[in-house]
Amino acid sequence: MTTRAMGFVGFHNSGKTTLVVRVAEQLRRLGHRVGIIKSSHHPFDLAPPNTSQNTSQDTSRLAATGCAVAGIDPRQTLLVRPEPLPILSAWSLLNADILLIEGGKSLGFLPRIILPRTEPGSADDPKNLDSGLALAVWEAGGPPEIPICATVEAVVDLVLQRGFLLPALDCGACGRKDCRTLAQDIVAGLATPEDCRAMSEELSVRVNGVQLGMNPFVASIMASTIRGMLCQLKGYAPGTIDIHLESTSGGMP
């Protein structure tokens, strides 16, 4: 099954967070499990100024040591790592079936909705947000050739009907030079997510329900190796092979 994912890209104070919140709430009302990743070029402020919560200030002090820090309270878990994880590694931790990414103008492996609003006097050009990946513009003001979504319901429909996530391997197995080119073709209606050869069902590896993309050559080697090992076991017969493997703690690179 294709992972449904959508990016929300805009300039500073364009309303990205507000829109993502509204879309996520509507998707949850429809019964979906939604994961959200915020992609930022700036460090996150764990202790906002003048906060009355000493807990967030303590978390900031712990994170400042450069160590990985986990915070657990009765409602939630906060994880701070001293290095950036790849988007797809973070996605596998979210236990969700729909991914919404706020920000990430440089991400080329999923479609996007652009929020073209700019601050007064800004020289930012909304056309720079498209990159051939925009399915829609939120409200108005974007490139005229891109359809406009005027309601949250329209955005939700777009996420459910046309959202997708490519594995960001740039393996070229689909016949294109990278995942961005395939994503652009999908947005343009010239390809489908199923054209990605790195998400084959012949060898499917899932982590927390999220399928990992694999270069087809690597997948072929792994499949042959697994079959070669299993054929030495009593009871082996050709057919579908199911392997359950619990990862050990600290196994993430």
Secondary structure, DSSP 8 states (H G I E B T S, - for coil): ---EEEEEEESTTSSHHHHHHHHHHHHHHTT--EEEEE--SS---SS-TT-S-HHHHHHHHHHTTTS-EEEE-SS-EEEE-SS---HHHHHTTS--SEEEEE--TT--SS-EEEE----TT----GGGGTTT-EEEEESS-S-TTS-EE-SHHHHHHHHHHH----------TTSSSSHHHHHHHHHTTS--GGG-GGG-SSS--EETTEE----HHHHHHHHHHHHHHHTTSTT--SS---------TT---
